């Protein structure tokens, strides 16, 4: 059956992929990937060889047309982002919407997610959490959005690069120094690390290093209700 499968892939450790995901990747006719090089490495690691087509944030509309054409010809297609669950701060939203509008089923193949991985080890007791994703790299816009997020009095998750994580922690230390943060670095990888504390304390631990490396996920506590 011609269907689009949205396939979650590992966020670091290549073993963190489900048996169902491997089965789907093995049986589809085409794999649309955020980065074909990244997905090819994953497929090769599991002994899978499939035709690949690029589908990233810049080419998603054109890629959607190609995917829909393949579906109309009777082919089944899988979509993968570079890591984690597609559509969560990754491409995929446009492809999914266009595919469904064209009359084809879109099937989720769940798996790894940086947000849920961090939540699972945070000890978060609330019923709600806001997943913001990446903030603006521009200081003014970042601080403005942080103020809005902090104002919700709800835990929220953001993702950040090693080049801006210290700026993010500095902003949080300035805007809401009493909020506890849970910082996940290189989750599921060899150098995985979870740091817990107030923004200034966590920043101090990072500043004391020769260099700051890795991909970061940050859960900010909701604070006390007024």
C-alpha positions in Angstrom: 0.0 0.0 0.0 1.2 3.5 -0.8 1.7 5.2 2.5 4.1 7.7 4.0 5.8 6.5 7.2 7.2 9.1 9.5 10.1 7.2 11.1 11.9 8.3 14.4 15.6 7.6 14.3 18.2 7.5 17.1 19.3 10.8 18.7 22.9 9.5 19.1 23.3 5.8 19.8 22.5 3.9 16.6 21.1 1.0 18.7 18.2 3.2 19.8 16.0 2.4 16.9 12.9 0.2 17.1 12.5 -3.1 15.4 9.4 -1.7 13.6 11.4 1.2 12.3 14.0 -1.2 10.9 11.3 -3.3 9.3 9.7 -0.2 7.6 13.0 1.1 6.4 13.8 -2.3 4.9 10.4 -2.7 3.1 9.7 0.8 1.7 10.5 1.7 -1.9 12.0 5.2 -1.1 13.4 7.0 1.9 13.1 10.8 2.0 15.7 12.2 4.4 16.6 15.5 6.0 20.2 14.7 5.2 20.8 11.8 2.9 24.4 11.3 4.2 23.2 11.0 7.8 20.4 8.6 6.9 22.7 6.5 4.6 25.0 6.0 7.6 22.1 4.7 9.7 20.8 2.4 7.0 24.3 1.0 6.3 24.9 0.4 10.0 21.8 -1.9 9.9 22.5 -3.5 6.5 19.8 -1.7 4.6 20.2 -0.2 1.1 17.4 2.0 -0.2 17.0 4.9 -2.8 17.3 8.2 -1.0 15.9 11.7 -1.8 16.6 14.9 0.1 13.8 16.6 2.1 15.1 19.4 4.3 13.7 22.7 5.5 14.8 24.5 2.3 13.5 21.8 -0.2 10.5 20.4 1.7 7.8 21.7 -0.8 9.6 20.3 -3.8 10.5 17.1 -2.0 6.8 16.7 -1.0 5.8 16.8 -4.7 8.4 14.1 -5.4 7.1 12.0 -2.5 3.5 12.4 -3.6 4.4 11.4 -7.1 6.1 8.2 -5.8 3.0 7.5 -3.7 0.7 7.9 -6.7 2.8 5.4 -8.6 2.1 2.9 -5.8 5.4 3.2 -4.0 5.7 3.4 -0.2 7.9 6.1 1.3 9.6 6.6 4.7 10.7 10.0 6.0 13.5 10.5 8.5 15.1 13.6 10.0 18.7 13.7 11.1 17.9 12.4 14.6 14.9 11.8 16.7 11.2 12.2 15.8 10.5 14.2 12.6 8.4 17.3 12.9 9.7 18.0 16.4 12.0 21.0 15.7 12.9 19.2 12.5 11.5 19.2 8.9 8.4 17.1 8.2 5.4 19.3 8.9 5.0 20.5 5.3 5.6 17.0 3.9 3.0 15.4 6.2 0.4 18.1 5.5 0.8 17.9 1.7 0.8 14.2 1.7 -2.4 14.0 3.7 -4.0 16.7 1.5 -3.2 14.5 -1.5 -5.2 11.7 0.0 -2.6 9.4 1.3 -2.2 7.9 4.8 0.6 9.1 7.0 1.7 6.5 9.5 3.8 7.4 12.6 6.7 5.0 13.5 7.5 6.4 17.0 10.9 6.2 18.8 13.6 8.4 20.1 13.1 12.0 21.1 15.5 14.3 22.9 12.6 16.0 24.7 11.1 12.8 26.1 14.6 11.4 26.9 15.4 14.4 29.1 12.0 14.4 30.7 12.3 10.8 31.7 15.4 11.5 33.9 14.4 14.9 35.2 12.0 13.8 37.9 9.5 16.3 36.6 6.2 15.9 38.5 3.9 18.2 36.6 1.2 17.2 34.1 2.2 19.8 31.5 5.4 20.7 29.6 5.9 23.1 26.7 8.3 22.0 24.0 9.7 25.2 22.4 12.5 23.8 20.3 15.3 26.1 19.1 15.2 29.7 20.2 16.3 32.6 18.0 20.1 33.0 17.7 19.5 36.8 18.1 19.9 38.0 21.6 16.9 40.3 21.7 14.5 37.9 20.3 15.8 35.1 22.5 15.4 37.1 25.7 11.9 38.3 24.6 10.8 34.7 24.0 12.3 33.5 27.2 10.4 36.1 29.1 7.2 34.8 27.5 8.0 31.2 28.3 8.9 32.0 31.9 5.7 33.9 32.3 3.6 30.8 31.5 4.8 29.3 34.8 5.0 25.9 33.1 8.1 23.7 32.5 9.5 24.1 29.0 12.1 22.5 26.9 14.5 24.2 24.5 17.3 22.9 22.3 20.6 24.7 21.9 23.9 24.5 20.1 27.3 24.4 21.9 27.9 27.9 20.5 25.0 29.6 22.3 24.2 27.4 25.3 26.2 29.6 27.7 24.4 32.7 26.4 21.1 30.9 27.0 22.1 30.0 30.6 23.2 33.6 31.2 19.9 34.9 30.0 18.1 32.5 32.3 20.3 33.4 35.2 19.5 37.1 34.6 15.7 36.7 33.9 14.8 33.9 36.4 17.8 32.8 38.6 15.6 30.7 40.9 14.4 28.3 38.2 16.1 24.9 38.3 17.3 23.6 35.0 18.0 20.1 33.7 20.7 20.2 31.0 21.2 17.2 28.8 24.4 17.1 26.7 25.2 14.5 24.1 22.3 12.3 25.3 22.6 8.6 24.4 26.2 9.1 23.2 29.5 8.1 24.8 29.9 11.5 26.5 26.3 11.8 27.7 25.9 14.1 30.7 23.0 15.4 32.7 23.5 18.6 34.8 21.0 19.8 37.3 21.0 23.1 39.2 20.3 26.8 39.0 21.2 28.5 35.6 24.3 30.2 37.0 25.6 27.0 38.7 25.2 25.0 35.5 26.8 27.7 33.5 29.8 27.8 35.9 30.4 24.1 35.4 30.5 24.6 31.7 32.7 27.7 31.7 35.3 25.8 33.7 36.0 23.5 30.7 38.5 23.9 27.9 35.7 23.8 25.4 31.9 23.4 25.3 30.9 20.6 22.8 27.9 18.6 22.0 24.2 19.1 21.4 22.1 20.4 24.3 18.5 20.0 25.5 17.4 22.1 28.4 14.3 21.6 30.7 13.5 24.7 32.7 11.3 24.2 35.8 8.0 25.9 35.9 8.7 27.8 39.2 6.3 28.5 42.0 2.7 29.5 41.2 1.7 32.9 42.3 
